[in-house]
Amino acid sequence: MKQLRIKLVKSFIGRPEKQRRILRGMGLERVNKTVYLKDTPEIRGMVNKVSHLVSAEECEIDI
């Protein structure tokens, strides 16, 4: 199963509320926190909206 490894690399202090909601929706609340999410178009869209705050890479994870 393809997954995305998403890491919050910049703080969202001072960012618009819409970007904060996107980050919280992905489960990112602290800098350097990493989450693994399914590689779907919805998640890709969220990553694109906050690409200046996160780093994302594809990875294969067996569950």
KATAJO-V623981 format. One line per field, one symbol per residue. phi: phi as a letter, one per 40 degrees, with the letter a starting at -180 (. if undefined). psi: psi as a letter, one per 30 degrees, with the letter a starting at -180 (. if undefined). Layout:
# KATAJO-V623981
phi: ???
psi: ???
This chain:
# KATAJO-V623981
phi: .cbbcbbcbbcccgccdcccccccccgbbbcgcbbbbccbdccdcccccbccbbbbacabbcb
psi: kklkjkkjfklgkglleeeeeeeeffgjflkgkklklkileeeeeeeefhffflkklklkkk.
